[in-house]
């Protein structure tokens, strides 16, 4: 009997584990709220100009899903600027990815996450299911780990499988803050001037061969870098 009781006690969480669990649950609730408040305070005073916005309005007005693609450095501001249409975003399966997922959900996004076993392939399949229900996908072209401003194949694969066009997007600001990350993630400062560029949508054929996949990957990379140069060039910069 004593051995059974001892075994039951050993399964009970320690006090430190309970506290850690409570903190985790609290932070998962608090971080999205904090992000929404801080992003509103930081960005709501910015003066924004949109270039070639008709590319976006034409795709959104068609009522069919498309794929919004941009470089990772601009993810925070683009999430803030997201329009109220049904978006779905791919999020890392890591523990930190849960915070990102909660932030996106607080902005009205649906999220999909790759399992540890299936990884990005599983997430792409989940994105395809969401897009089949009419949602527009949001994909960071250079991925979650880079290299920066080098397009990965995932966006092209998703476009080829779904038939959805890709909308390249870029932005820049005259006053901004960059962080010490691999992509130098940036945000505009309050009262700054911001420009958002929308590129010509890219249509990708179905069932691409490897040579064609690389061709369209380079086409997306070039389109995004062109928008990057146009955006920062408006403020006399070559890069952020």
N, C-alpha and C positions, 0 to 999 in steps of 0.2 A: 504493500500500500504506500509506504514511504517513497519507494522508487517511482511509483506512478505520479505522486504529487510533485516530486522533484522534477520529473520530466515535463509536467504541465507548466510549472513555474518557469522552466527554461525557455518555453515558447512565448512567454509574455514579453512584450517590448520593454526595453530598459527606459528609464526616465529620459535619458538623453535622446533616445530614438523617438520617443513621443514628442518631445519638444521640437526636434528637427522636423517631424512630420507636420506639426502644427504651423511651424514657421513656413514650410514649403507651401502648405495650403493657403496661408495668409498671403504670401508673396505672389502666388499665382493669381490671386484676386486683386492685389494692390498694384502690381507692376503695370497691367494694361490700363488701369485708371490713371496711374501716374503718367504714363506715356501720353494718354489722350489730353490730360491737362497741360503738360509741359509742351507738347507739340502745338497745341492751340495757342498758348502764350507766345511761343517762339515764332510761329509761322503766320498767324492771323494778320499781323501788321505788314507782311511783305506785299510789295506791289508786283503783281504777276502779269506778264505778257505771254500769250500763247501764239506760237508760229505754226502755220499750216494745220490748225486745229480741225480743219475740214476732213482730214484723213480719219480722225477719231470719230467725229460726228457721223460720217458716212457709214462706218462699220457698226457703231452703236445703234444707229437708226435702222439698220437692216434687220435687227432682231436676231441675228445669228451669232454664235460664239466666235471669238477671235483670240489671239494670243498677244498680250502686251509684253514686250521685251525691252530690257534696259540693263545698264551696267550696275554692278553691285554697289558702287560708291554712292549711288543716289537713292537707295532703297527706302531710307527713312522718310525722305520728303515725298517720294512718289506714293508711298502708302498713305501719307497724310492727304495728298491731293486726289486720292482715288474717288472716282465718281460713284454715285449710288446705283450701280448696275451690278448684277450678280457675278462676283469674282470668285475664283478659286485659286489658291496659291499652294505651291509645294514647299514644305518645311522639313528641315532636317529631323531625323529620328532621334537625335541626341537629347539629353536631359535639358540643355539650354533651348532646344527647339520647342519645348513645351511653352516656354515664356513667349517666344515669337508667335507661336500658334494662338495663344490667348490674346495677344495684342491684335493680331489680324482679325480674329473673330470679333473682338470688341469694335472693330471698324466695319463689320458687316461681311467680312470675307468668310468663305468656306476654306478649309485647309485639308490637305492630304499629306500623309507622312509615309516615307519608305520604311519598311520593316528592316530589322537588322539582317535578316536573311536575304530578302529580295532587293533591298536598297533602292536605288534610283529607278530600276526597272519596275518594281512594284508601285512606286509613286507615280510613274508615267501612266501606268495602266489605270490607277485610281483617278488621275487627271482626265483621262479619256472618258471614264464613266461619268464624271461630273460635267464634262463638256457635252456629252450626249444628252444631258438634261438641260442644256441651254446656258451653262455658265461660261464666262470668259476666263481664260487662264492667265495668270501672271507668273512669268518666269524670269529669273535673273540670268542673263545670257552667259556671264562668266562664272556662274556657280557660286557655291558657298565658300570655296577656298582658293579660287583663282586658277591660273594667273589672271591678274587684272586686265580687263579689256581684251580678252581673248575668248571668243565665243566657243562654247561647248556644243556638242551635237544634240543635246536633249531637246532644245527648242525646235530644231529642224525635224527631228524624229516625231515629235508630237504633232507638228503641222502636217507632216506627210501622212500620219496615221488618221488624223481627224479631217483633213481637208480645210482646216481653219487658216485664214491668213494671219501673218505676223505683223504687228504694228510696232515699229521701233520708236523709242522715246528717249529723249535726253533733256537735261536741264542744267542751268548754271545760275550763279548769283554774283552780284558785285561785291557783297560782303558775306563771308561764310566761315565756318569752322570745320577743319579737317582733323580726323582722329588718327592715331598711330596704329592703323590696321593695315593688312596686306593690300587693301584697295583704297586706303585713305578715305574711308567713309566720310561724307560731308553733309552738312546741314546749313541752310541759309540763316543768317543772323536777323534779329528783329529789325524791321523797317528797311530791309535790303530790297534791291530790285532783283527780280527773278525772271528768267525766261525759260519757257518749256517748248521744246521742238518736237513735233510729230513727223515721222518719216513716211514715205510712200509705203503702203502695205506690201508685203512680200508673200506671194503665193508659191507654195511648194507642191510639186507633183506627188502623186501617190506612189508608194512602193519604190522608193529611191534605191539605186545601186550605190555602192561605196564611193565611187568617183563623183556621182551627182550629189551625194550627201556632203562631201567635202566642198563641192562647188557652192552649195547653198549656205553652208556654214560660213564660208569666207564672205559670201554676199551679205549675210546678216552682220558679221563683224565689221565689214566696211561701212554698212549703212549706219550702225551705231557709232562708229568712230567719226563719221562725217557729221552726225548730229552733235556729238561731243565737241568737235572743233568749232562748229557753228555757234553752239551755245556759249562756250567760254570765250570765243572770239568776239562776241558782242561786248564783252567787258575787257577787251584787250589782253586776254590771257590765251596761252596755248594749252594749258592743262590746269587742273585744280590742285 
